[in-house]
């Protein structure tokens, strides 16, 4: 699956996939590249493990790292992470971009 980056400012509530749609959630997870944003694998993992969950970057990175881990382990644990983060995504997008 290819990483197609999407800036925070372009995210809308309609961009948030249904948690039951594995492929859509995976594609959404790859709209952010934590390695690139934080400068390294270790920095992105450290930020995700901190679970700050205060900004869209925090949320997107946590989902990105969760997806990458699931991809490596060949499981779907990232879907549980997404379900947990979904209300926070909705709140952050509404708060930051009023949509």
Secondary structure, 3 states (H helix, E strand, C coil): CCCCCCCHHHCCHHHCCCCCCHHHHHHHHCCCCHHHHHCCHHHHHHHHHHCCCCCHHHHHHHHHHHHHHHHHHCCCHHHHHHHHHHHHHHHHHHHHHCC
